[in-house]
Amino acid sequence: MGFFSWKCAVCGLPILNGHAVAGILAARPLSQVCLFAGLTRIVGTYDGYGRIEHDAGIHEIDLNGDEPCLVHQVCLSRAEQRTESEYDPGQGFFYSDEQIRNFVKQLLETATGLRTRQTLLLNGYSEEQLQSAFKRVEDPDDWKGSIDAVVLNETDEMLSCIKYAVEFYTGSKCVLTDIDGVQDEKITRATKVESVGYRNGPAGP
């Protein structure tokens, strides 16, 4: 079975899967969803195959009954009524980058209570912060390639930002490893940053 998805029951924009938004600036909130299942709310990332990935594991959406009620997390404040989500003809994936960026713009314009892009990006990072962090470790000649970099004297806060930026742009896991035994008094901390990158990850061809 290929990709399938629904539209947000609040804003009507498609719920994209993680593969569709990987590497597209500010698009991650389009895959961050909340499923209303009876009295339960499941919050996480839609994977494109009827599953929501969340901190406790993976939740399978019941496909045997009525259409589910799915909303983007940023639309939760307006989810007063539990209505069924409509099927998305684009299957949550088959959209051009331009269309996805337009969806982001519409989400910004319609989501109640949002004031800045920083709020929409989640995790408290602005576009500029994510861009700057990613540039510290990306291959300047091939941003989609694997990442194998070392950063020096970075704070825990900056390392967290770098890790989030790598996973945000590549859709792949980022691993940080402290390097011990560096013989240089000017270097207080050295950290290795590794990721298979966009091309070799789940979002790649």
C-alpha positions in Angstrom: 0.0 0.0 0.0 1.3 3.5 -0.9 1.1 6.7 1.0 -2.3 7.9 2.2 -3.5 10.8 4.4 -6.3 13.2 5.4 -6.9 16.9 5.7 -6.8 18.7 9.0 -10.3 18.7 10.4 -9.8 22.4 11.5 -7.9 24.3 8.8 -8.5 21.9 5.8 -4.9 21.8 4.8 -3.3 18.4 4.1 -1.6 16.4 6.8 1.8 15.7 5.2 4.0 12.8 6.2 7.5 13.2 7.5 9.1 12.2 4.1 7.3 15.1 2.4 8.4 17.8 4.7 12.0 16.7 5.3 14.4 19.4 4.1 11.7 22.0 3.5 12.1 25.0 5.8 9.3 25.5 8.3 7.2 22.7 6.9 7.5 20.2 9.8 4.3 21.5 11.6 2.3 20.1 8.6 3.2 16.6 9.7 2.9 17.2 13.5 -0.6 16.0 14.3 -3.1 15.2 17.0 -5.5 12.3 16.6 -8.7 12.2 18.6 -9.6 8.6 19.4 -12.6 8.5 21.7 -11.5 10.3 24.8 -7.8 9.9 24.0 -5.5 12.3 22.2 -2.4 10.9 20.4 0.1 13.6 19.5 3.0 12.9 17.2 4.3 12.8 13.6 2.3 11.2 10.8 4.3 8.6 8.9 2.2 8.4 5.7 1.0 4.8 6.3 -1.8 5.3 8.9 0.6 5.5 11.9 1.5 8.3 14.3 5.0 8.2 15.8 5.1 9.6 19.3 7.3 9.5 22.4 5.8 6.2 23.7 6.0 4.4 20.3 3.8 4.1 17.3 0.0 4.3 17.2 -2.0 2.6 14.4 -5.0 4.6 13.3 -8.1 2.5 13.1 -9.0 2.3 9.4 -12.0 0.0 9.8 -14.5 2.5 11.2 -15.4 6.1 10.4 -12.8 8.5 9.1 -10.5 9.7 11.9 -10.4 13.2 13.4 -6.9 14.5 12.7 -5.7 18.1 13.3 -2.4 19.8 13.0 -1.0 20.4 16.5 -0.9 24.2 15.8 -4.6 24.1 15.1 -5.5 22.4 18.5 -6.7 25.6 20.1 -9.5 25.7 17.5 -10.5 22.0 17.6 -13.7 22.6 19.5 -15.8 20.1 17.6 -14.6 16.5 16.7 -15.4 16.2 13.0 -14.1 13.6 10.6 -11.1 14.5 8.5 -11.5 14.4 4.7 -9.3 12.2 2.6 -6.4 14.1 1.0 -6.1 13.4 -2.7 -2.4 14.3 -2.6 -1.9 11.4 -0.2 0.1 13.6 2.2 3.1 13.5 -0.1 2.6 14.3 -3.7 3.0 18.0 -3.7 5.7 20.2 -5.1 8.0 22.2 -2.8 6.2 25.4 -3.9 2.9 23.9 -2.9 4.2 22.8 0.5 5.6 26.3 1.2 2.2 27.8 0.2 0.6 25.4 2.7 3.0 26.7 5.4 2.0 30.3 4.6 -1.7 29.4 4.8 -1.1 27.7 8.1 0.6 30.8 9.4 -2.2 33.0 8.4 -5.0 30.8 9.8 -3.7 29.2 13.0 -5.1 31.2 15.9 -2.7 32.5 18.4 0.4 32.3 16.3 2.4 35.5 16.1 5.7 34.5 14.6 7.4 31.8 12.6 9.4 30.9 15.7 6.2 29.7 17.4 5.3 27.6 14.4 8.6 25.9 14.1 8.2 24.3 17.6 11.1 23.6 19.9 11.5 27.4 20.2 13.9 27.9 17.3 13.6 30.6 14.6 14.4 30.0 10.9 17.7 32.0 11.4 18.8 29.9 14.3 18.1 26.6 12.4 19.9 27.8 9.3 22.9 29.0 11.2 23.1 25.8 13.2 22.8 23.6 10.1 25.5 25.5 8.2 28.0 24.7 11.0 27.9 21.0 10.1 26.6 20.6 6.5 28.8 19.9 3.5 28.8 23.4 1.8 29.0 21.7 -1.6 26.2 19.2 -1.0 23.7 19.8 1.8 21.8 16.6 1.0 24.9 14.5 1.6 25.9 12.7 4.8 27.1 14.7 7.8 30.4 14.0 9.6 31.6 17.1 11.3 33.3 18.2 14.5 32.2 21.4 16.4 34.3 23.0 19.1 33.5 24.6 22.4 29.7 24.6 21.9 27.3 24.9 24.7 24.6 22.2 25.5 22.0 24.6 24.2 23.8 25.1 20.9 24.4 21.4 20.5 20.7 20.7 21.0 19.9 23.3 18.3 22.4 21.7 15.9 20.9 18.3 16.5 17.3 19.6 15.9 18.4 21.5 12.8 20.1 18.4 11.3 17.0 16.2 11.9 14.7 19.1 10.7 16.5 19.5 7.4 17.5 15.9 6.6 14.6 13.9 8.1 17.3 11.6 9.6 18.6 10.9 13.1 21.5 13.0 14.3 24.1 11.5 16.7 26.3 13.7 18.9 29.4 12.2 20.5 31.8 14.0 22.8 35.5 13.5 21.8 37.8 12.9 24.7 41.5 13.5 25.0 41.8 16.6 22.8 45.3 18.0 23.5 44.7 21.7 23.1 44.2 24.1 25.9 42.0 26.4 23.8 39.6 23.5 23.2 37.3 22.9 26.1 34.9 20.6 24.3 34.9 18.8 21.0 31.7 17.1 19.7 31.3 14.9 16.6 28.1 15.4 14.7 27.0 12.5 12.4 23.9 11.8 10.2 23.3 9.8 7.1 21.9 13.0 5.7 18.9 13.8 3.5 19.9 11.8 0.4 20.6 8.5 2.3 17.8 8.8 4.8 14.1 8.0 4.6 13.4 11.2 2.7 15.9 10.5 -0.1 15.3 8.8 -3.4 
